[in-house]
Amino acid sequence: MHLYLKQNSAASLTCRVISVLPWPHRRDDGANGEDETFVEEMVVIERPIYTQKDFDQGFDGGKRPARNLGTWVKSKARKCECSPSCVRSFCTSHLPFLSIMKQYRVRQDLIPDIIAGLTVGIMHIPQGMAYGQLSTLPPVFGLYVSFFPVILYFFFGTSKHVSIGTFAVISLMVGSVVDKGMKSQGLEPTTWNLTVSTGANVTYEIMDNSAELLDMKLKLAMSVTFAVGAIQLLLGVFQLGFLTVYLSDPLISGFTTGAACHVFTSQIKHIFGIPMGQYSGAFKLVYSYRDIFLNLPKTNAVTFIASIVCMMLLVVVKEYINGNPKIKPKLKMPVPAELIVVVLGTVISYFVQLEEVYKVKIVGDIPVGIPPPNFNAFTFLPQVISDAIAIAIVAFAISVSMAKIFAKKHDYDVDSNQELLAYGLCNVFSSFFSSFVSAVSLSRSLVQENVGGRSQVTGLMSSILLLIVLLLVGPYFKTLPNCILASIILVALKGMFLQFLDLKVLWGVSVIDFTVWLITFAATVLLDVDLGLLVGVGFGLLTVIIRSQRPYSCLLGQVPGTDIYRDISVYKSAEETAGIKIFRFDSALFFANAEFFKSSLYKLTVDPNQVNSTSLPPSKLDSQSVVTPSTTTGSASTVPSSIRIEMETDPSRIKELPTLTDINFIILDCSTMSYVDSMGVKVLQQVITEFKAFNITIYLAQCKSSVREMFECTNFYKTGNKQFQFVTIHDAVVSAQLQQWAIMG
C-alpha cells in the first residue's frame, strides 16, 4: 500500500510518505509464556531536514492571533446585539428554568419530582433545625434557610439534582463568625434579679439579656450571609468560577474532615447536657475539650440517655434498613429516621415534662409565619468581609462539585459561572429574611437523586412542605430537646469522618496530595476553620510552586530504528547518540526555575565552569565515534543550504573540539516549554555562550510559537543562531550527525 501527501507547489520544501509496509514483529505473551508473531504497519518517510526558519518559509508560518484587552472587548462587543435571538439567549442562560421547563415532561417527571420533593422536605425539617442550632442561632432559622434559597435556586440554578439549604460545615463557619463577633462586642449571657413593687406586693423576677444576644447574633449572621452572596455575585459577573480549581480534592477532603471535628466538638455539650465556654481562634478545640472534661461530672443523666437512644435508633435505621441492599430496593422512599426521632422526642418531652422535671434543655418558642424583611445585613459588613471570602469559596466549591457529579451522571451541563450567580442571589436575598448562608447538602442531594428527582421542581415541592411547617406546625416543636438535634448532627458526620480512608489511597497515589490532606486537616483542627482553609490553600499553592520551580529533567535517547526519542532512565532500549546529548526540562522556563534549569543542564551534560579552557588544545574528533546518519532519515543532499554554508564558512567550529568532554552538540527539547520569560531567555543566552567557548553547539528543537515570539522580542537570535532551531528532535540529531560526519572528510 502506497500513500502520497499532496505537495504544496508554493513550498520550497516538501515531504511525502513513500509507503506503508507490513512489518513482522514478535511479542512475548507473559500470561501463557508463548511467543506470538503478528504484523504491524510501518511508515517510511523521506523528507529534508527542517530548521524552524526553513519550515516557516516553506509552509507559510506566521504568528499566533494577537490576544489583548482591545481584541477581547471587540469580541464581546460583537456579541452584544439587540436582536430577538440575543435577548432570548441571554434570558435562557441567566434564567435556566426557562429551558428546563420547556423540556419538562409532565406525565413522566411530575410524580417522581413530587415524591422526591416530599422526601427531601421531610429531611429538611430536622436537618434545618439541627444545623440552625449549629450556627449558634435558634433552630427555626435553619428552617428559613431550607425555604428561601430553595425557591430562588429553582429560577437561577442549572443543576437538576442538588438540594440547597443548610450544610454542616457552612453552618459551623457561620457560627464561628458569630462567636468571634460576639466576643469582639463583649457580649455574654447574663442574668439578674428584678424587683417589682405593685402596692403592698413585692415580686422578684429573674431577667436575662437573651433578646439582646439574639439580636446581635442575627445581625452578625445576616451580615456575613449578605457579604458571602455579594462576593459570589461578583465572582459570577466577572466569570471567575475557575478560581475553585485551587481547592483540590485532597484539600477539600482534609478541610471538611477537620471541620467535622469542630462540628462534633460543638455538639458534645448538648449530648451530655453540660456547660461549655465559647471560644474562637487558634487552639479552640483544646480549650473546648478542657471544659468538657472538667464539666463531665455535671452530666445530665436524662439528656445523655436520650442522646444515646436517639443515636442508636438513627444508626439502626440508616445502616440496617435504608442502607441494607436487600431492603433498600423494596422501599419507595428512605425511612425518615431524623423526622421520626424529632417527633418522638417532642412528644415524649411534652408529656414527661423533661425541661421542668429533669432540666433538659429544649428548643423553646418557635415563631409562626414568614419572618418580615429586615436590614440587619448591613450592620457588620466591614467586620465579617474576610470570613465571608472563605465561606463564599468553600460553599461554592462544595456545591458546584456535587452539581457536576450529578450532571456527568445524567448527561447534562452545569455552568459554573451561572451557579455562582445563583448561589449569590440566594444568599443576598435570604439575608433580608433572617436566613444564614446556604449551600448544597451532600446527603439530601444523594437522597433526592436516588428517590428519582428529575428537575428543580423537586425543590418547589420541598418548599411547599416547609411553608406548611413554618405557618402551622412550627410551634408544636417547642418541647423538642436540643440533645435530639445534636444526635442527628453527630450521626450525619459519619460520611465526613470516613474521609480518613482517603489517606490510604492518597499515600499510594501521591505523597504530595497525602501531605496536603494532612496539613489542611491539622491546621483546621488546631487553628480554626477559616485559618485551616487559608493554610491549606497556601500549602497547596506552595507545592505547585515547588514542583514548577524544581521540575523533572532528563536525557533523551533514540529508540532504535525510529525517529522517536524517550527518557533513557525510563526506556532502557533508548540509546544516546555519540557526541550528542538531548536534554528535556519538563516545565516552562521562567524566573523561578531558570537557575535550576541551568544547573540541571550542567549536571546531566557537562559543566563548562569546571573545564579550564586554557588547557584545552584543539584536536580532531575521533572518527570512530561518529555515527553516519541513516539514508532513510536524511542525507547530505537534503541538508538545508544554510547549514551547508555554516559548515563551509566556519570549519574551525567543527575541527577544533575540547578534549575533556566527548559532547559536541547539546539539543534542548523545548516541547514541554509552554512559555519562556525574559529571565529564561537570558539563561538560554548565557548557556549558549558558555558552551560555545568550548565548541559545544546548542540546538533547540520543537519550540512553540509563543517561545519563538519571545525570542524575537528579546533579540535572542543575536546569541543563538536562528538556523539552530529545528522542527523536531530528529531533525536536530541528523543535522548534528551530518556535521560530525563532515569532519571525517
C-alpha positions in Angstrom: 0.0 0.0 0.0 1.4 3.4 -1.0 0.3 6.7 0.3 1.3 10.1 -1.1 0.8 13.5 0.5 -0.4 16.3 -1.7 2.5 18.7 -2.3 2.3 22.4 -2.0 3.6 24.0 -5.1 4.4 27.2 -3.2 6.5 25.4 -0.7 10.2 25.1 -1.3 10.4 22.1 1.0 8.0 19.2 0.8 7.7 15.7 2.2 5.9 12.6 1.2 5.0 9.2 2.6 6.8 6.7 0.5 5.0 3.6 1.7 3.1 1.9 4.5 4.8 -1.5 4.8 3.8 -4.6 6.8 6.4 -5.3 9.5 6.5 -8.7 11.1 7.1 -8.4 14.9 7.4 -11.0 17.7 5.7 -10.4 21.0 6.1 -12.4 24.2 2.8 -13.3 25.8 3.5 -13.0 29.5 0.3 -14.9 30.5 0.9 -18.0 28.5 4.7 -17.9 28.2 4.4 -18.1 24.4 5.7 -16.0 21.5 3.2 -14.6 19.2 4.1 -13.3 15.7 1.9 -10.5 14.3 2.1 -7.9 11.6 2.2 -4.1 12.2 2.0 -1.3 9.7 5.2 0.7 9.3 5.5 4.2 7.8 8.7 5.2 5.9 9.0 8.9 5.3 11.5 10.7 3.1 11.9 14.5 3.6 14.5 17.2 4.1 15.9 18.3 7.4 13.7 21.1 8.6 15.1 24.0 10.5 12.4 26.2 12.1 13.2 29.0 9.7 13.1 26.9 6.6 9.9 25.2 7.7 8.2 28.6 8.4 9.2 29.9 5.0 8.2 26.7 3.2 4.8 26.3 4.8 3.7 29.9 5.4 4.3 30.0 9.1 3.3 33.1 11.0 2.4 34.4 14.4 -0.4 33.5 16.6 -3.5 35.7 16.6 -2.9 38.6 19.0 -5.0 38.5 22.2 -5.1 41.7 24.2 -7.7 43.8 26.0 -8.7 45.5 22.8 -9.4 42.3 20.9 -11.3 40.9 24.0 -13.5 44.0 24.2 -14.2 43.9 20.4 -15.1 40.2 20.6 -17.5 40.9 23.5 -19.0 43.9 21.7 -19.7 41.8 18.6 -21.8 39.5 20.8 -23.9 42.4 22.2 -26.5 43.0 19.6 -30.1 43.9 20.3 -31.8 41.1 18.4 -34.6 38.8 19.5 -32.3 35.8 19.4 -29.7 37.6 21.5 -32.3 38.6 24.1 -33.7 35.0 24.1 -30.2 33.6 24.6 -29.5 36.0 27.4 -32.7 35.1 29.2 -32.3 31.4 28.9 -28.6 31.5 30.1 -29.4 33.6 33.2 -32.8 32.0 33.8 -32.1 28.3 33.2 -35.5 27.2 34.4 -37.0 28.5 31.2 -35.1 26.0 29.0 -35.5 23.3 31.6 -39.3 23.8 31.9 -39.6 23.9 28.2 -38.3 20.3 28.0 -40.2 19.2 31.1 -42.4 16.1 30.6 -45.3 16.5 33.0 -46.6 12.9 32.8 -43.1 11.3 33.2 -41.4 13.8 35.5 -44.1 15.4 37.8 -44.8 12.4 40.0 -41.2 11.5 40.6 -40.5 15.2 41.4 -43.3 15.3 43.9 -42.2 12.1 45.7 -38.6 13.3 45.8 -39.6 16.8 46.9 -41.7 15.5 49.9 -38.9 13.1 50.8 -36.2 15.9 50.8 -38.7 18.2 52.5 -39.0 15.8 55.4 -35.2 15.7 55.7 -35.1 19.5 55.6 -37.1 19.8 58.8 -34.8 18.0 61.3 -31.6 18.9 59.5 -32.6 22.6 59.2 -33.4 22.8 62.9 -30.2 20.9 63.8 -27.9 23.0 61.6 -29.7 26.1 62.8 -28.5 25.2 66.3 -25.0 24.6 64.9 -24.9 28.2 63.6 -25.5 29.3 67.3 -28.9 30.7 66.2 -32.2 29.3 67.3 -33.3 26.2 65.3 -36.1 27.9 63.4 -33.6 30.0 61.5 -32.4 26.8 59.9 -35.9 26.2 58.6 -35.7 29.6 56.9 -32.5 28.6 55.2 -34.3 25.4 54.0 -37.1 27.6 52.4 -36.0 30.8 50.8 -32.8 29.7 48.9 -34.5 26.7 47.5 -37.2 28.8 45.8 -34.6 31.1 44.3 -32.4 28.3 43.1 -35.4 26.9 41.1 -35.2 30.0 38.9 -31.4 30.6 38.6 -29.7 27.2 39.2 -28.5 24.9 36.4 -28.4 21.6 38.4 -31.4 19.4 38.4 -30.5 17.2 41.3 -28.8 19.2 44.1 -30.6 20.1 47.3 -29.7 23.5 48.5 -30.2 24.7 52.1 -28.4 24.0 55.4 -25.0 22.2 55.4 -23.0 21.3 58.4 -19.6 22.8 57.5 -21.1 26.1 56.3 -23.3 26.3 59.4 -20.3 25.8 61.6 -18.3 28.5 59.7 -21.2 30.9 60.2 -21.3 30.0 63.9 -17.6 30.7 64.2 -18.1 34.2 62.7 -20.9 34.8 65.1 -18.9 33.7 68.1 -16.0 35.9 67.1 -18.3 38.9 66.6 -20.0 38.4 70.0 -16.5 38.2 71.6 -15.4 41.4 70.0 -18.6 43.1 71.1 -18.0 41.9 74.7 -21.5 40.4 74.9 -22.0 37.3 77.1 -25.2 35.7 78.6 -26.0 37.4 81.9 -28.9 37.1 84.4 -30.1 39.4 87.2 -32.9 39.7 89.7 -35.5 42.4 89.1 -37.6 43.6 92.0 -41.2 44.6 91.0 -43.3 46.5 93.5 -47.1 46.7 93.0 -48.6 48.4 96.0 -48.1 46.1 99.0 -46.8 43.2 96.9 -43.2 42.8 96.1 -42.1 40.2 93.5 -38.8 39.1 92.2 -38.1 38.2 88.6 -35.0 36.6 87.0 -34.1 38.6 83.9 -31.5 37.9 81.2 -30.1 39.5 78.1 -31.1 36.7 75.7 -33.1 39.1 73.5 -30.1 41.4 73.1 -27.8 38.5 72.4 -30.2 37.1 69.7 -30.4 40.4 68.0 -26.6 40.8 67.9 -26.2 37.2 66.6 -28.8 37.8 63.9 -27.0 41.0 62.8 -23.7 39.2 62.6 -25.1 36.1 60.8 -27.1 38.2 58.3 -24.1 40.5 57.6 -21.8 37.5 56.7 -24.6 36.0 54.6 -25.0 39.2 52.6 -21.3 39.5 52.2 -21.0 35.9 51.0 -23.8 36.4 48.5 -22.2 39.7 47.2 -18.8 38.0 46.8 -20.4 35.1 44.9 -22.3 37.5 42.7 -19.2 39.4 41.8 -17.3 36.2 41.0 -20.1 35.2 38.7 -20.4 38.5 37.0 -16.7 38.5 36.2 -16.7 34.9 35.2 -14.3 33.8 37.9 -15.8 30.4 38.6 -12.4 28.8 37.6 -10.9 30.1 40.9 -12.2 27.0 42.7 -9.6 24.9 40.8 -7.2 25.9 43.5 -9.2 23.9 46.0 -8.1 20.4 45.1 -10.0 17.3 46.2 -7.4 16.3 48.9 -7.6 19.9 50.2 -11.4 19.9 50.3 -11.4 16.4 51.9 -8.9 17.3 54.6 -10.7 20.6 55.3 -14.2 19.1 55.6 -12.9 16.3 57.8 -11.2 18.9 60.1 -14.4 21.0 60.1 -16.3 17.8 61.1 -14.1 17.7 64.2 -15.3 21.2 65.1 -18.9 20.2 64.4 -18.6 17.1 66.6 -17.0 19.1 69.5 -19.6 21.8 69.4 -22.4 19.3 69.9 -20.9 17.4 72.8 -22.3 19.9 75.4 -25.8 19.1 74.1 -25.2 15.4 74.3 -24.0 15.5 77.9 -26.1 18.5 79.0 -23.1 20.3 80.4 -21.9 24.0 80.1 -19.0 24.9 77.9 -17.3 28.2 77.1 -17.4 29.9 73.7 -14.0 30.0 72.1 -12.6 31.2 68.7 -9.3 31.3 67.0 -6.2 29.1 67.4 -6.4 26.0 69.7 -10.2 26.5 70.0 -10.7 22.7 70.3 -8.1 22.4 73.0 -9.9 24.8 75.3 -13.3 23.3 74.4 -12.2 19.7 75.4 -10.6 21.1 78.6 -14.1 22.5 79.5 -15.7 19.2 78.5 -13.5 17.0 80.8 -13.8 19.4 83.7 -17.6 19.5 83.4 -18.3 15.8 82.8 -19.2 15.3 86.5 -22.1 17.7 85.8 -23.6 15.5 83.1 -27.4 15.4 82.9 -28.2 11.7 83.0 -31.6 12.1 81.3 -30.1 14.2 78.5 -27.2 11.7 78.0 -29.6 8.7 77.9 -31.9 10.4 75.4 -28.9 11.2 73.2 -27.6 7.6 73.2 -31.1 6.1 72.5 -31.6 8.6 69.7 -28.2 7.9 68.1 -28.8 4.1 68.3 -32.2 4.5 66.6 -30.7 6.6 63.8 -27.8 4.2 63.2 -30.1 1.2 63.1 -32.5 2.7 60.6 -29.7 4.2 58.4 -27.4 1.2 58.4 -29.7 -1.8 58.6 -32.9 -0.5 56.8 -32.1 2.4 54.5 -28.6 1.1 53.8 -29.5 -2.6 53.6 -29.0 -3.8 50.0 -31.8 -6.4 50.5 -34.4 -4.0 52.0 -33.5 -0.8 50.1 -34.8 -1.8 46.7 -38.2 -2.5 48.2 -38.5 0.9 49.8 -40.3 3.6 47.7 -38.6 6.2 49.8 -36.0 6.0 52.7 -37.4 5.7 56.2 -37.3 9.3 57.6 -35.3 8.4 60.7 -34.5 12.0 61.6 -38.1 13.1 61.4 -39.2 10.1 63.5 -36.8 10.9 66.3 -37.7 14.6 66.2 -41.4 13.7 66.5 -40.9 11.1 69.2 -38.5 13.4 71.1 -41.0 16.3 71.0 -44.0 14.1 72.1 -42.1 12.4 74.9 -40.6 15.7 76.2 -44.1 17.3 76.2 -45.8 14.5 78.3 -42.8 13.7 80.6 -42.0 17.4 81.1 -38.3 16.9 80.5 -37.5 20.6 80.9 -39.4 21.2 84.1 -38.6 17.9 85.9 -35.2 16.8 84.6 -33.7 20.2 83.5 -33.3 19.0 79.9 -32.8 22.0 77.6 -35.4 22.3 74.8 -35.7 24.3 71.6 -38.2 26.8 73.1 -40.6 29.1 71.3 -40.7 28.9 67.5 -42.3 31.9 65.8 -45.1 31.2 63.4 -45.1 32.5 59.8 -42.5 34.0 57.4 -40.0 36.4 59.0 -40.5 40.1 57.9 -37.8 41.6 55.8 -35.1 43.5 57.8 -31.8 45.3 57.1 -29.6 43.6 59.6 -27.4 42.5 56.7 -25.6 45.9 56.6 -24.8 46.2 60.3 -21.4 44.5 60.5 -20.3 44.2 56.9 -16.7 45.5 57.3 -16.0 43.2 60.3 -17.1 40.0 58.5 -15.7 40.5 55.0 -12.6 38.4 55.5 -14.5 35.5 56.9 -17.1 35.9 54.1 -14.5 35.3 51.4 -13.5 31.9 52.9 -17.2 30.9 53.4 -18.1 32.0 49.8 -15.3 30.0 48.2 -15.9 26.8 50.3 -19.7 26.9 49.8 -19.3 27.3 46.1 -16.6 24.6 45.8 -18.6 22.0 47.7 -21.9 23.0 45.9 -20.5 23.0 42.3 -18.6 19.8 42.8 -21.8 18.0 43.7 -23.6 19.6 40.8 -21.0 18.5 38.4 -21.1 14.9 39.7 -24.8 14.6 39.0 -24.6 16.5 35.7 -22.0 14.0 34.5 -24.1 11.0 35.7 -27.3 12.3 34.0 -25.6 13.8 30.9 -26.4 17.5 31.1 -24.2 20.6 31.6 -23.7 22.8 34.6 -22.5 26.3 34.1 -20.1 27.2 37.0 -20.4 30.9 36.5 -24.2 30.7 36.4 -24.1 28.6 39.6 -22.1 31.4 41.2 -24.8 33.9 40.3 -27.5 31.5 41.6 -25.8 31.0 45.0 -25.1 34.7 45.3 -28.7 35.7 44.6 -29.9 33.0 47.1 -27.7 34.4 49.9 -28.2 38.1 49.2 -32.0 37.8 49.0 -32.2 35.4 52.0 -30.1 37.7 54.2 -33.0 40.1 54.3 -35.3 37.3 55.6 -33.2 36.1 58.6 -31.6 33.2 56.7 -27.9 32.4 57.0 -25.5 31.1 54.3 -26.9 28.2 52.3 -25.1 25.5 50.3 -25.7 22.2 48.7 -26.1 19.3 51.1 -24.4 16.1 50.2 -26.8 13.7 52.0 -30.0 15.4 50.8 -28.8 15.6 47.2 -28.0 11.9 47.2 -31.4 11.1 48.6 -33.1 13.4 46.0 -31.3 11.7 43.2 -31.8 8.1 44.5 -35.5 8.6 45.1 -35.9 9.7 41.4 -36.0 13.5 41.3 -35.9 14.8 37.8 -35.6 18.6 38.0 -35.7 21.7 40.2 -39.4 21.1 40.6 -38.3 18.8 43.5 -37.2 21.9 45.3 -40.5 23.6 44.9 -42.3 20.6 46.4 -40.0 20.6 49.4 -40.5 24.4 49.8 -44.3 23.9 49.9 -43.9 21.4 52.8 -41.5 23.8 54.6 -44.0 26.6 54.2 -46.7 24.4 55.9 -44.3 23.7 58.8 -43.5 27.4 59.2 -47.1 28.5 59.0 -48.8 25.8 61.1 -46.6 23.1 62.6 -43.6 25.1 63.9 -44.9 25.8 67.4 -45.5 22.1 68.1 -41.7 21.6 68.2 -41.3 23.8 71.2 -40.6 20.9 73.6 -38.0 19.2 71.3 -34.9 18.6 73.3 -31.7 20.1 72.0 -29.9 16.8 72.5 -32.1 15.2 69.8 -30.9 17.7 67.3 -27.3 17.2 68.4 -27.6 13.5 68.0 -28.9 14.0 64.4 -25.8 16.1 63.6 -23.3 13.6 65.1 -24.8 10.6 63.2 -24.7 12.7 60.0 -21.0 13.3 60.4 -20.2 9.6 59.7 -19.7 10.3 56.0 -17.2 13.1 56.7 -15.2 11.0 59.2 -15.0 8.2 56.6 -12.9 10.6 54.6 -9.9 9.4 56.8 -9.9 6.4 54.5 -8.8 8.7 51.7 -5.4 8.8 53.3 -4.6 5.2 52.4 -5.5 5.9 48.7 -3.6 9.2 48.6 -0.5 7.6 50.0 -0.4 5.1 47.2 -1.2 7.7 44.5 0.7 10.9 45.5 2.7 11.7 48.6 2.2 15.4 47.9 -1.6 15.0 47.9 -1.3 13.0 51.1 0.7 15.8 52.7 -1.8 18.4 51.5 -4.7 16.4 53.1 -2.8 16.1 56.4 -1.6 19.7 56.6 -5.1 21.1 55.8 -6.7 18.8 58.4 -4.2 19.5 61.1 -4.4 23.3 60.5 -8.2 23.2 60.5 -8.3 21.2 63.8 -5.6 23.0 65.7 -6.2 26.5 64.5 -9.7 27.3 63.3 -11.9 26.6 60.3 -11.1 29.8 58.4 -7.4 29.6 59.3 -7.3 26.0 58.3 -8.6 26.7 54.9 -6.1 29.5 54.4 -3.2 27.3 55.5 -4.4 24.5 53.2 -4.7 26.8 50.1 -1.3 28.3 50.9 0.4 24.9 51.3 -1.3 23.6 48.1 0.0 26.6 46.1 3.4 26.1 47.7 3.5 22.5 46.4 2.7 23.8 42.9 5.4 26.5 43.1 8.0 23.9 44.3 7.1 21.5 41.6 7.3 24.2 38.9 10.5 25.6 40.4 12.2 22.2 40.5 10.7 20.2 37.7 11.9 16.9 36.4 14.7 16.9 33.8 16.2 14.1 31.9 18.3 13.0 28.9 16.6 11.5 25.9 17.8 8.6 23.7 16.7 7.3 20.3 14.5 4.2 20.1 16.5 2.0 17.7 15.2 2.1 14.1 12.8 5.1 14.7 12.8 8.8 14.9 11.3 8.6 18.4 13.2 9.9 21.5 12.4 8.9 25.0 13.8 9.3 28.5 16.8 6.9 28.8 16.0 6.3 32.5 12.5 5.0 31.7 13.2 3.3 28.3 16.2 1.1 28.7 16.3 0.4 24.9 16.7 4.1 24.1 20.2 4.8 23.0 22.2 8.1 23.2 23.9 9.2 20.0 27.7 9.6 20.2 28.8 13.2 20.7 25.2 14.4 21.2 23.2 15.0 24.4 19.4 15.6 24.2 18.1 17.4 27.3 14.5 17.9 28.3 13.2 20.2 31.0 9.6 19.4 31.9 8.3 22.9 32.6 8.0 26.4 31.3 11.3 28.3 31.7 10.8 31.4 33.8 12.5 33.4 36.6 11.7 31.0 39.4 13.3 27.9 37.8 15.8 29.5 35.4 18.8 28.8 37.6 17.6 25.2 38.3 17.3 24.7 34.5 21.0 25.7 34.1 22.2 23.6 37.0 20.2 20.6 35.7 21.6 21.0 32.2 25.2 21.2 33.5 24.7 18.2 35.8 23.3 15.9 33.0 25.7 17.1 30.3 28.8 19.0 31.1 29.6 22.0 33.3 31.7 24.5 31.3 32.7 26.2 34.6 34.7 23.2 35.6 36.6 23.0 32.3 39.8 25.1 32.1 39.7 26.5 28.6 43.4 27.4 28.6 44.5 23.8 29.0 42.4 22.5 26.1 44.5 22.1 22.9 42.4 21.7 19.8 42.1 18.2 18.5 40.2 16.5 15.8 37.1 14.5 16.5 37.6 10.7 16.8 36.1 9.4 13.6 35.3 6.1 15.2 32.7 7.7 17.5 30.8 9.4 14.7 27.6 7.8 13.6 26.8 8.2 9.9 23.2 9.3 9.5 20.8 6.9 8.0 19.8 7.4 4.4 16.2 6.7 5.4 16.0 9.8 7.5 18.2 12.2 5.7 21.4 12.7 3.7 23.9 15.3 2.8 21.9 16.2 -0.2 18.9 17.0 1.9 20.7 19.4 4.3 19.3 22.9 4.0 21.7 25.3 2.3 22.0 27.4 5.4 23.6 24.5 7.3 25.9 23.7 4.5 27.0 27.3 4.3 27.7 27.4 8.0 29.8 24.2 7.7 31.9 25.7 4.8 32.4 29.2 6.2 33.3 28.2 9.8 35.4 25.0 9.6 37.1 25.7 12.9 33.8 25.2 14.7 33.8 21.6 13.7 37.5 20.9 13.6 38.6 22.3 17.0 36.9 20.4 19.8 37.6 20.1 23.5 39.4 17.0 24.7 38.0 16.9 28.2 34.5 16.1 27.0 33.1 13.9 24.3 30.0 16.1 23.9 29.9 18.2 20.7 26.2 19.0 20.4 23.5 19.6 23.1 19.9 19.5 21.8 17.3 21.2 24.1 13.9 19.6 23.7 11.6 22.7 24.1 8.3 20.8 23.5 7.5 21.0 27.2 8.1 24.7 27.5 4.7 26.4 27.2 6.4 29.8 27.6 9.8 31.4 28.3 10.1 34.8 30.1 12.9 37.3 29.8 14.9 35.7 32.6 14.6 32.3 30.8 15.9 33.9 27.6 18.9 35.4 29.5 19.7 32.0 30.9 19.5 30.4 27.5 21.8 33.0 26.1 24.2 32.5 28.9 24.2 28.7 28.4 24.8 29.1 24.6 27.7 31.5 25.1 29.4 29.3 27.8 29.2 26.2 25.7 30.2 28.0 22.5 33.5 28.7 24.2 34.3 25.0 24.1 32.9 24.4 20.6 29.8 22.8 22.0 26.8 23.8 19.9 23.3 24.2 21.3 20.4 23.2 19.1 16.8 24.0 20.0 14.0 21.6 18.9 10.2 21.8 18.9 9.9 25.4 20.1 6.3 26.5 20.4 5.2 29.6 18.6 4.9 31.6 21.9 8.5 30.7 22.7 9.8 31.8 19.3 7.9 35.0 19.5 9.6 35.7 22.9 12.9 35.1 21.2 12.1 37.7 18.6 11.1 40.3 21.2 14.3 39.8 23.3 16.8 39.8 20.4 17.7 36.2 21.4 19.0 35.5 17.9 22.0 37.8 18.3 23.3 35.0 20.6 21.5 31.9 19.3 21.7 31.3 15.5 18.2 31.1 14.1 19.4 28.1 11.9 20.0 26.2 15.1 16.2 25.8 15.7 14.7 22.6 14.4 11.1 21.4 13.9 11.8 18.0 15.6 14.4 16.4 17.7 15.3 14.0 14.9 15.9 16.9 12.5 18.4 18.4 15.0 20.1 15.0 15.6 20.5 14.2 11.9 21.9 17.7 11.3 24.4 17.3 14.2 25.4 13.9 12.8 26.0 15.3 9.4 28.3 18.0 10.7 30.2 15.3 12.7 30.3 13.2 9.5 31.8 16.1 7.6 34.8 16.2 9.9 35.9 12.8 8.6 36.2 14.4 5.1 
